[in-house]
Amino acid sequence: MVGLVEIAPATRMGPVELVVADLGRTLDYWQRVVGVRVLAREAHTASVGADRELVRFVEEPGAEPDHGHTGLYHVALLVPDRPSLARWLAHAARERFELTGLSDHAVSEAIYLRDPDHHGIEIYADRPRELWEGQVFQQMTTMPLDVQNLFGELDDPETEPFAGLPDGTMMGHVHLRVADVPKTVEFYNGVLGMGVMAQLGPAAAFLSAGGYHHHVGANTWESRGASPAPPGSATLRHATIVLPDAGERDRVVASVADSGQDPETLDEGVIVRDPSRNALLLTA
């Protein structure tokens, strides 16, 4: 199901910007545990990634981890292939890093963790698209990850070298905490034009461009009816949706404006907000 005008199939997700309490602590964790490189750093901001930018941090000293409000559920870093995911998990196992989940979603295999500000992180690899194309609703699920099978991609998990997230890692999707799933679907599908790939009634929905299993996830598991995080919270500043060209970006911005919202133009793109006030930077 897509809106009246489908968003361009080549649309993808871009960098996510997050508030953190201590930039040094955050960069230590994301480099040492997640395996990103610092691409740029100033006094209170930094950009990290692999061969492309994945996450930006804005330091607000004293910011508190956020719970029970709308905002970020997790960022999802898509590695290029299954051996890359196995290599990352072997690294985490050797170093005994704390994980929050290991899941097989049929369309993908995923590892979950949280940074010091409790920002959720997913590191995942897709299963071949031909196995789930056009069948996301029927196939996407959550089962325990078969760790031993995954480690079968490596000669020896105990000695497999890890040099950080590989080139080609990208922001695969962003999963949001929202106040109301039907209103969220109405916006991402009816206004932006993303397809509804799967929906769990009023609890969760998964939407995308171009038939991908999801570029945006949204759930009310911790945030039904909630408001945005208050000032002083370590929370989402914005996610980025990258349109293939300026014309498509402007068309989507116009659709948002026609829905009654006043988009905010910045140097790097246009900020719009979903019904839960989660900010989206639309760029080309």
C-alpha positions in Angstrom: 0.0 0.0 0.0 1.4 3.4 -1.0 0.0 6.9 -0.8 -1.6 8.9 -3.6 1.9 9.6 -5.0 4.6 7.0 -4.3 7.9 8.3 -3.0 10.8 7.7 -5.4 12.0 4.1 -5.2 15.6 5.2 -4.9 14.9 7.1 -1.6 17.1 5.9 1.3 17.9 6.9 4.8 20.8 9.2 5.7 22.6 10.2 8.9 20.8 10.4 12.2 21.5 13.3 14.6 21.4 12.5 18.4 21.8 14.5 21.6 24.4 13.1 24.0 25.5 14.1 27.5 29.2 13.6 27.1 30.8 13.7 23.7 34.1 12.1 24.7 32.3 9.1 26.4 30.0 8.7 23.3 32.9 8.7 20.8 34.8 6.2 22.9 31.9 3.8 23.0 30.9 4.2 19.3 34.6 3.7 18.2 35.5 0.9 20.6 32.3 -1.0 20.6 30.3 -0.2 17.4 33.4 0.3 15.3 32.8 3.6 13.6 35.5 6.2 12.6 35.4 9.8 13.6 34.9 11.8 10.4 34.7 15.3 12.0 34.8 16.8 15.4 34.4 20.2 16.9 34.0 21.3 20.6 30.4 20.0 21.1 29.6 18.1 17.9 31.0 15.1 16.0 30.3 13.0 12.9 31.0 9.3 12.7 30.7 6.6 10.1 32.6 4.2 7.9 33.2 5.3 4.3 30.1 7.5 4.7 28.6 9.5 7.6 26.2 7.5 9.7 25.5 9.4 12.9 26.1 13.0 14.2 26.3 13.8 17.9 25.4 17.1 19.6 26.6 17.4 23.1 24.3 18.9 25.8 26.1 18.4 29.1 23.8 16.9 31.7 21.3 15.5 29.2 19.5 12.5 30.7 18.6 9.3 28.9 15.0 9.5 27.7 12.3 6.9 28.5 8.6 7.0 27.9 8.5 9.7 25.2 8.4 9.8 21.5 11.8 9.8 19.7 14.3 7.2 18.7 13.8 3.5 19.3 17.0 2.6 17.4 19.3 3.5 14.6 19.9 0.5 12.3 23.4 0.2 10.7 23.2 -2.1 7.6 26.5 -3.9 7.0 27.3 -5.1 3.4 27.1 -8.9 3.9 26.6 -11.8 6.4 30.4 -12.3 7.0 30.6 -8.6 8.1 27.8 -9.3 10.7 29.5 -12.4 11.9 32.8 -10.5 12.2 31.1 -7.8 14.3 29.4 -10.4 16.6 32.7 -12.2 17.1 34.3 -8.9 18.1 31.5 -8.2 20.6 31.8 -11.8 22.0 35.5 -11.6 22.5 35.3 -8.2 24.2 32.2 -9.3 26.2 30.2 -6.2 25.2 26.7 -6.0 26.6 24.0 -6.7 24.0 20.3 -6.3 24.3 19.2 -8.7 21.6 20.1 -11.2 18.9 17.3 -11.7 16.4 16.5 -13.4 13.1 13.8 -11.4 11.3 13.7 -13.7 8.2 14.3 -10.7 6.0 17.4 -9.8 8.0 19.6 -10.9 10.9 20.2 -8.4 13.7 22.2 -7.6 16.8 21.0 -5.0 19.3 22.8 -2.8 21.9 22.5 0.5 23.7 25.1 3.3 24.0 25.8 5.2 27.3 22.9 7.6 26.6 20.5 4.6 26.1 20.2 5.3 22.3 19.2 2.0 20.7 21.5 0.6 18.0 20.9 -2.3 15.6 23.6 -3.8 13.5 22.2 -6.0 10.8 22.7 -7.8 7.5 19.9 -8.3 5.0 19.0 -11.7 3.6 19.1 -11.8 -0.2 16.3 -9.6 -1.5 15.0 -12.3 -3.8 14.0 -14.4 -0.7 11.6 -11.7 0.6 10.8 -9.3 -2.2 7.0 -8.7 -2.2 6.5 -11.0 0.8 7.6 -8.7 3.7 4.2 -8.8 5.5 4.1 -12.6 5.3 7.8 -13.2 6.2 9.1 -10.6 8.6 9.1 -11.9 12.1 11.3 -12.2 15.2 13.1 -15.4 16.1 16.3 -16.1 18.1 19.4 -15.6 16.0 21.3 -18.8 15.2 24.7 -17.6 16.4 26.6 -20.8 15.6 25.3 -20.7 12.0 26.3 -17.1 11.7 29.8 -17.9 13.0 30.0 -20.5 10.3 30.8 -17.6 7.9 34.2 -17.3 9.6 37.2 -19.6 9.8 37.7 -18.9 13.5 35.5 -16.5 15.4 38.0 -16.3 18.2 40.8 -15.0 16.1 38.9 -13.3 13.2 40.3 -9.7 13.0 37.9 -6.8 13.4 39.0 -3.4 11.9 35.7 -1.6 12.5 32.5 -1.3 10.5 33.4 -2.1 6.8 33.1 0.3 3.9 29.6 0.1 2.5 27.9 0.2 5.9 24.9 2.5 5.6 21.9 3.7 7.6 19.5 0.9 6.7 16.5 2.1 8.6 15.4 4.2 11.6 13.0 2.8 14.1 11.0 5.5 16.0 8.9 5.6 19.2 5.6 7.2 18.2 2.4 8.2 20.0 -0.1 6.7 17.6 0.6 4.1 14.8 -2.4 4.8 12.5 -1.6 8.5 12.4 2.0 7.7 11.8 1.0 5.4 8.9 -1.2 8.2 7.5 1.8 10.5 7.4 4.5 8.3 6.1 2.2 6.5 3.6 -0.4 9.1 2.8 1.8 12.2 2.8 5.4 11.1 2.1 4.3 8.2 -0.1 6.2 5.3 1.5 4.7 1.8 1.2 3.3 0.0 4.2 5.3 -3.2 4.2 3.9 -4.7 7.5 1.7 -3.5 10.4 1.0 -5.0 13.8 -2.4 -3.4 14.3 -2.1 -0.2 16.4 1.3 -1.3 18.0 3.8 -1.1 15.2 4.3 -0.4 11.4 7.1 -0.7 8.9 7.2 1.5 5.8 9.7 1.9 3.0 10.5 3.2 -0.5 11.1 0.9 -3.4 9.8 -2.3 -1.8 12.6 -2.5 0.9 11.5 -4.3 4.0 11.5 -1.0 5.9 13.2 2.3 6.0 11.1 3.5 8.9 9.8 1.5 11.8 7.4 2.9 14.3 6.0 1.5 17.5 4.0 2.5 20.6 5.5 -0.2 22.8 7.0 2.4 25.2 5.3 5.6 23.9 1.5 5.2 23.3 0.0 8.6 23.6 3.3 10.1 24.7 4.7 13.6 24.1 8.2 14.4 22.8 11.1 14.3 25.2 11.5 17.4 27.4 14.4 19.8 27.1 17.6 18.3 28.7 17.0 14.9 27.3 19.5 12.7 25.3 17.1 12.2 22.4 16.7 12.3 18.6 17.3 15.6 16.9 16.4 14.3 13.5 16.6 11.4 11.1 17.5 12.0 7.4 15.5 10.9 4.4 17.6 11.2 1.2 15.6 11.7 -2.0 17.3 11.0 -5.4 17.1 14.6 -6.6 16.0 18.1 -5.7 12.8 17.9 -7.7 11.6 14.8 -5.8 12.6 16.4 -2.5 10.6 19.6 -3.3 7.6 17.5 -4.4 7.6 15.7 -1.0 8.1 18.9 0.8 5.1 20.4 -1.0 3.0 17.3 -0.1 3.9 17.9 3.6 3.0 21.6 3.2 -0.3 20.7 1.6 -1.1 18.5 4.7 -1.1 21.7 6.8 2.5 21.7 8.1 5.1 24.5 7.7 8.3 22.8 6.7 11.5 24.5 7.9 14.2 25.2 5.3 17.8 24.8 6.5 21.1 25.0 4.5 21.3 21.2 4.4 17.7 20.4 3.6 14.1 20.8 4.8 12.9 19.8 8.3 9.4 18.2 8.5 7.8 16.4 11.5 5.7 13.3 11.8 2.6 13.4 14.0 4.7 12.5 17.0 6.9 15.5 16.4 9.9 13.3 15.3 11.9 15.5 13.0 12.9 14.4 9.5 15.5 16.2 7.4 14.6 15.8 3.8 17.7 16.1 1.5 18.6 15.3 -2.1 
